[in-house]
Amino acid sequence: MKLPDGPQIPRWLETIQLIIRPLEFFDELGERYGDAFTLGDRNNSPVVYFNHPQAIKEIFTAEPNVFESASPIHVETLVGKQSLAITDGELHQRQRRLLMPPFHGERMRAYGQLIRDITQQVMMKWTIGQVFSVRLVMQEITLRVILQAVFGLHQGQRYEQLRQLLGSFLDTVSSTLKASLLFIPALRWDLGAWSPWGQFVHLRQEIDQLLYSEIDERRQSLESSRTDILTLLLMARDDAGQPMTDVELRDQLLTLLFAGHETTASALALALYWIHYLPEVKSKLESETDIIRTNEDPSLIARLPYLSAVCQETLRLHPIAFQTNPRKLKAPLEIMGYQFDPGTVLVGLTYLTHNREDLYPQPKQFQPERFLTRQFAPYEYLPFGGGNRSCIGMAFAQFEMKLVLAEILASWQLTLVDQRPLKLVRHTVTLAPPTSLRMLVSGQRQSQKVLSVL
């Protein structure tokens, strides 16, 4: 087996680079090695990164049983061993079948008004002249959407407890230094409340207790008329007529909380930055989203072409997950002429694929128009991964992004406090805009709407 070339640096230095400056590190490697490069121990599960669309296509279309999941240990630490992000084979396929229905068709569209109402509720607190942290406000919206859409929790003690605990839990791994606990097991010293890892473990236990209590109570008084995702999962049965176990449910709920809250909030903050950094983008969007004044159909809003293009370009330039799920080979496989042995880990490097000049001319520039003039293949544009391990919440996340942005743009005039280039920071296991990215509420575009009662 001949592996693609890669840097000859110690493993610990690779790890530090991937934690502290992953995008700059990948830019340097892409510049030096091109379409593919190898990291890690070449004699023990080497990790091969591909950014060429053909290689990614071959990975996505290979027989699923050729691979097993190689999700990093920090993912398991956050969401558990039974999470869809971790499992393999028949178990993974069973979980996907059980989880898929709430995220498609009429079920998903039913959440449209919920998303719009929550956005309006958060905006009602704004006043002209107010300055706010964009990411923190977007996190408030997406967390409320998740708690209501996934759990059906609108208010009450458990709603408040979960909201506060999740915020505290994420804060324990929110910065580059804190996130190192997830990537470097040797730093996990549990010294109780005096240590960051001790705080992380304690908060995770409190969240588990709340989740298991909610699961138990809902099992005992299952209401089939409810439309929240937890109810649908509790009622779901596999081909053998078996429901999900409590542990499976807990891990899927945590996965949805993290994947559907933090990532969408970051994407929304990034989109708002570019919309207000580039006046021509803002002007086009405001004209298009005026449809909200005369039409209340969320599905129509979600089909607005320029709004869709802005969301797509945001996720191209800043893919929240900058690589696909790592896949470890269980059998030999050829990819783009390379013959790989079992044990090799293959990764599609989304970030570099989205920055290929041959696919996206002037890739560092924000140009939504590129998505109006060309249809990109699933292995050329892949912010949600692909193949049999694509993100199950992809449609929901895109739907939520469009509705939240449209509501904000139709209601308020906002201005960036600092009109300067944006630098992303480490936030849990992803990269996000800093909390210092702030906006000024400079005016209203229309009279506030009367909210429907949730």
C-alpha positions in Angstrom: 0.0 0.0 0.0 1.3 3.4 -1.0 -0.2 6.3 0.9 -0.5 9.9 -0.3 2.3 12.1 1.0 1.9 14.1 4.2 3.8 16.1 6.7 6.5 14.4 8.7 5.7 15.9 12.0 5.0 14.4 15.5 1.5 13.2 16.2 1.1 15.6 19.1 2.0 18.5 16.9 -0.7 17.4 14.4 -3.2 17.3 17.2 -2.4 20.8 18.4 -2.6 22.2 14.9 -6.0 20.5 14.4 -7.3 22.0 17.6 -5.9 25.5 17.5 -5.8 26.3 13.7 -7.4 23.6 11.7 -8.4 25.7 8.6 -5.0 27.3 8.3 -3.4 23.9 8.7 -5.5 22.4 6.0 -4.9 25.4 3.7 -1.1 24.7 4.1 -1.5 21.0 3.5 -3.7 21.5 0.4 -1.3 24.0 -1.0 1.6 21.6 -0.5 0.1 18.2 -1.3 -2.9 18.9 -3.6 -5.8 16.5 -3.8 -4.9 14.0 -1.0 -2.6 13.8 2.0 -2.0 11.5 4.9 -1.9 12.3 8.6 -1.5 10.2 11.7 0.6 7.0 12.3 1.3 5.5 8.8 1.6 2.0 10.4 -1.5 2.1 12.5 -4.8 3.4 11.1 -3.4 6.3 9.0 -5.9 9.0 8.1 -6.1 10.0 4.5 -7.8 13.2 3.6 -9.2 13.8 0.1 -10.6 17.0 -1.4 -11.0 15.9 -5.0 -14.6 15.4 -6.0 -13.9 12.1 -7.7 -12.3 10.6 -4.6 -15.2 11.8 -2.5 -17.7 10.3 -4.9 -15.9 7.0 -4.8 -16.0 7.1 -0.9 -19.7 8.0 -0.9 -20.7 5.4 -3.4 -18.6 2.5 -2.1 -20.5 -0.4 -0.4 -21.3 0.6 3.1 -20.1 -2.7 4.6 -16.6 -1.9 3.4 -16.4 0.7 6.2 -16.9 1.1 9.9 -17.3 4.4 11.7 -14.1 6.0 12.9 -15.8 8.9 14.6 -13.3 10.7 16.9 -13.5 10.0 20.7 -14.7 13.5 21.4 -17.9 12.9 19.4 -18.7 9.8 21.5 -17.8 11.8 24.7 -20.5 14.4 23.8 -23.3 12.2 22.5 -22.8 8.6 23.6 -22.0 5.2 22.0 -25.5 4.6 20.7 -25.6 7.9 18.8 -26.4 7.7 15.1 -23.1 9.5 14.6 -21.2 6.6 16.1 -23.0 3.3 15.2 -22.3 1.1 12.3 -23.9 -1.6 10.1 -27.4 -2.9 10.8 -27.7 -0.8 14.0 -26.9 2.4 12.1 -29.4 1.6 9.3 -32.1 0.7 11.9 -31.6 4.0 13.7 -31.7 6.0 10.4 -35.0 4.3 9.5 -36.5 5.2 12.9 -35.1 8.7 12.9 -35.9 9.7 9.3 -39.7 10.3 9.3 -39.7 13.3 11.6 -37.3 15.2 9.4 -39.1 14.9 6.1 -42.3 15.8 4.3 -45.3 17.1 6.2 -43.8 16.4 9.6 -40.9 18.8 9.0 -43.0 21.4 7.4 -45.3 21.4 10.4 -42.4 23.0 12.3 -42.3 26.0 10.0 -44.7 28.2 12.0 -43.0 27.1 15.2 -39.6 28.4 13.9 -41.1 31.7 12.7 -43.0 32.3 16.0 -39.9 31.7 18.1 -37.9 34.0 15.9 -40.5 36.7 16.3 -40.6 36.2 20.1 -36.9 36.7 20.4 -37.0 39.8 18.1 -39.8 41.3 20.2 -37.2 42.0 22.9 -35.1 44.1 20.6 -35.2 47.9 20.8 -33.8 50.4 18.3 -30.2 51.3 19.4 -29.6 47.9 21.1 -26.4 46.1 20.4 -26.3 42.3 20.7 -23.9 39.4 20.2 -25.1 37.7 17.0 -24.1 34.1 17.9 -25.6 34.3 21.4 -29.0 35.5 20.0 -29.0 32.9 17.3 -28.2 30.2 19.9 -31.2 31.4 21.9 -33.5 30.9 18.8 -32.1 27.5 17.8 -32.1 26.1 21.3 -35.8 27.1 21.8 -36.6 25.5 18.4 -34.9 22.3 19.4 -36.5 22.1 22.9 -39.9 22.7 21.4 -39.6 20.7 18.1 -37.7 17.8 19.6 -39.0 17.6 23.1 -42.3 19.4 22.8 -41.2 21.5 25.8 -42.5 25.1 25.6 -42.2 26.2 29.2 -42.1 24.9 32.7 -39.4 23.7 35.1 -37.9 21.0 32.9 -37.7 23.3 29.9 -35.9 25.9 32.0 -33.6 23.3 33.6 -32.6 21.8 30.2 -32.1 25.3 28.7 -29.8 26.4 31.5 -27.9 23.1 31.8 -27.3 22.8 28.1 -25.9 26.3 28.0 -23.6 25.6 30.9 -22.6 22.2 29.5 -21.6 23.7 26.2 -19.7 26.5 27.9 -17.4 23.9 29.6 -16.0 23.1 26.1 -16.7 26.3 24.3 -13.2 27.7 23.7 -10.0 26.3 22.2 -8.5 25.7 25.6 -11.6 24.1 27.0 -12.3 22.0 23.9 -8.9 20.4 24.3 -10.5 18.3 27.0 -12.5 16.6 24.3 -9.5 16.0 22.0 -6.8 15.1 24.5 -8.0 12.4 27.0 -4.9 12.9 29.1 -6.3 16.3 30.2 -9.4 14.8 31.7 -8.7 15.1 35.4 -11.9 14.9 37.4 -11.3 17.0 40.5 -14.9 17.8 41.0 -16.2 21.3 40.6 -12.6 22.6 40.8 -11.6 21.2 37.4 -13.1 21.8 33.9 -13.5 18.1 33.3 -15.2 17.6 36.6 -17.7 20.3 35.7 -18.2 18.7 32.3 -18.9 15.3 33.9 -21.2 16.7 36.5 -23.3 18.7 34.0 -23.5 15.7 31.7 -24.9 13.6 34.6 -27.5 16.3 35.4 -28.6 16.4 31.7 -28.8 12.6 31.6 -31.0 12.6 34.7 -33.4 15.1 33.1 -33.5 13.3 29.7 -34.2 9.9 31.3 -36.9 11.4 33.5 -38.6 13.0 30.5 -38.3 9.7 28.5 -39.8 7.7 31.3 -42.7 10.1 31.9 -43.5 10.3 28.2 -43.4 6.5 27.8 -45.9 6.1 30.6 -48.4 8.7 29.2 -47.8 8.6 25.5 -50.0 11.0 23.6 -50.1 10.0 19.9 -51.6 13.4 19.0 -48.3 15.2 19.9 -46.0 16.1 17.0 -42.7 16.6 18.7 -39.8 14.4 17.6 -39.4 12.6 21.0 -43.1 11.4 20.8 -42.6 10.2 17.3 -39.4 8.3 18.3 -41.1 6.8 21.3 -43.9 5.4 19.0 -41.5 4.3 16.2 -40.8 0.6 15.8 -38.2 -1.2 13.7 -38.8 -4.1 11.3 -39.0 -6.5 14.2 -41.5 -4.4 16.1 -39.0 -3.2 18.7 -38.8 0.4 20.0 -35.6 2.3 20.7 -34.1 1.6 24.2 -33.8 4.5 26.7 -30.1 4.6 26.1 -30.6 4.9 22.3 -33.2 7.6 22.8 -30.9 9.5 25.2 -28.0 9.4 22.8 -30.2 10.4 19.8 -31.7 13.3 21.7 -28.2 14.6 22.7 -27.1 14.2 19.1 -30.1 16.3 17.9 -29.5 18.9 20.6 -25.9 19.4 19.6 -26.2 19.0 15.9 -29.4 21.0 15.6 -28.6 23.8 18.0 -25.0 24.8 18.0 -24.3 24.2 14.3 -27.4 26.0 13.0 -26.8 29.0 15.3 -23.3 29.3 14.0 -24.5 29.1 10.4 -27.1 31.7 11.0 -24.6 34.1 12.6 -22.3 33.7 9.6 -25.1 34.3 7.2 -26.1 37.5 9.0 -22.5 38.7 9.0 -22.2 38.3 5.2 -25.6 39.8 4.5 -24.7 42.9 6.3 -21.0 43.0 5.3 -22.0 43.1 1.6 -24.7 45.7 0.9 -25.6 44.3 -2.5 -26.5 40.9 -0.9 -28.6 42.6 1.8 -30.5 44.7 -0.8 -31.3 41.7 -3.0 -32.5 39.6 0.0 -34.7 42.4 1.4 -36.4 42.7 -1.9 -37.0 39.0 -2.1 -38.1 38.5 1.5 -40.8 41.2 1.2 -43.0 38.3 0.1 -43.4 37.6 3.9 -45.6 40.7 4.1 -48.2 39.2 1.9 -47.6 35.4 2.3 -47.5 33.4 5.5 -46.6 30.0 3.9 -43.3 28.8 5.3 -42.7 26.3 2.5 -42.9 29.1 -0.1 -40.5 31.3 1.9 -38.1 28.3 2.0 -38.1 28.1 -1.8 -37.0 31.7 -2.4 -34.1 31.3 -4.8 -31.7 34.1 -3.6 -32.4 33.3 0.1 -31.5 29.6 -0.6 -28.4 30.7 -2.5 -27.2 32.8 0.5 -27.7 29.9 2.8 -25.8 27.6 0.4 -22.9 30.0 0.0 -22.7 30.5 3.7 -22.3 26.7 4.2 -19.9 26.5 1.3 -17.5 29.2 2.6 -17.9 28.1 6.2 -18.9 24.5 6.4 -19.7 24.0 10.1 -18.3 20.4 10.0 -15.2 21.0 7.9 -14.8 17.3 7.1 -17.0 14.3 6.5 -17.5 11.4 9.0 -14.2 9.4 9.1 -14.6 5.9 7.7 -12.3 3.1 8.6 -11.8 0.4 6.0 -12.7 -3.2 6.8 -11.6 -4.5 3.4 -9.1 -3.3 0.7 -10.4 -0.5 -1.5 -9.0 1.6 -4.4 -9.7 5.3 -4.4 -8.4 7.5 -7.3 -5.7 4.9 -8.1 -4.5 4.5 -4.5 -4.8 1.0 -3.0 -5.7 1.1 0.7 -5.5 -1.7 3.2 -8.0 -2.4 6.0 -7.5 -0.1 9.0 -6.9 3.0 6.8 -9.2 5.9 7.7 -10.7 7.9 4.8 -12.0 11.4 5.2 -13.5 13.8 2.7 -12.2 17.3 3.5 -15.2 19.4 2.9 -13.4 22.7 3.7 -10.8 22.2 0.9 -13.3 20.8 -1.6 -15.4 24.0 -1.1 -12.3 26.1 -1.7 -11.3 24.4 -5.0 -10.7 27.1 -7.7 -11.8 24.6 -10.4 -15.2 24.3 -8.7 -15.7 27.7 -7.2 -13.8 30.5 -8.9 -12.6 33.1 -6.4 -13.5 30.6 -3.6 -12.7 33.0 -0.7 -15.3 35.5 -1.9 -18.9 35.3 -0.8 -20.9 35.0 -4.0 -24.4 33.5 -3.7 -24.9 33.9 -7.4 -22.8 30.8 -8.1 -25.6 28.7 -6.8 -28.1 30.4 -9.1 -26.1 29.6 -12.2 -24.9 26.1 -11.5 -26.1 22.9 -9.9 -23.3 21.3 -7.8 -23.0 17.5 -7.4 -23.3 15.9 -3.9 -19.5 15.3 -3.9 -18.7 18.9 -4.9 -20.9 20.6 -2.3 -21.2 18.6 0.9 -21.8 20.7 4.0 -23.8 17.9 5.5 -21.5 15.0 4.5 -22.8 12.4 2.2 -23.3 8.7 1.3 -25.0 6.5 4.0 -23.7 8.8 6.8 -25.1 12.1 5.6 -26.6 14.4 8.3 -30.2 13.3 9.0 -31.2 16.8 10.0 -30.0 18.4 6.7 -33.4 19.4 5.4 -34.5 20.7 8.9 -31.4 22.8 9.3 -31.7 24.4 5.9 -35.4 25.0 6.5 -34.7 26.7 9.8 -31.9 28.9 8.4 -34.1 30.2 5.7 -37.1 31.0 7.9 -35.1 32.7 10.7 -33.2 34.8 8.2 -36.3 35.8 6.3 -38.1 36.8 9.5 -35.2 39.0 10.7 -34.7 40.7 7.3 -38.4 41.3 6.9 -38.8 42.9 10.3 -35.6 44.8 11.3 -32.8 46.9 10.0 -29.5 45.7 11.4 -25.9 47.1 11.1 -22.6 45.5 11.9 -20.9 47.2 14.8 -17.4 46.4 13.3 -17.2 46.3 9.5 -14.1 44.1 9.3 -13.1 40.7 8.1 -14.4 37.8 10.2 -12.1 35.2 11.9 -13.7 32.0 13.2 -12.9 30.6 16.6 -13.0 27.1 18.2 -16.4 26.4 19.7 -16.9 22.9 21.1 -16.0 20.5 18.3 -16.7 23.0 15.5 -15.6 26.5 14.4 -17.9 29.5 14.9 -18.0 33.3 14.7 -16.8 34.8 18.0 -19.3 36.2 20.5 -17.6 39.6 19.8 -19.4 39.7 16.4 -22.1 42.3 17.3 -24.9 44.0 15.5 -26.8 47.2 16.1 -30.6 47.3 15.9 -30.9 50.4 13.7 -34.6 50.4 12.7 -37.8 48.4 11.9 -38.8 47.4 8.3 -42.4 46.8 9.1 -44.8 46.8 12.1 -44.3 43.8 14.4 -46.6 41.0 13.7 -49.1 39.6 16.2 -47.8 36.3 17.4 -49.8 33.2 17.4 -49.9 31.5 20.8 -47.6 28.5 20.9 
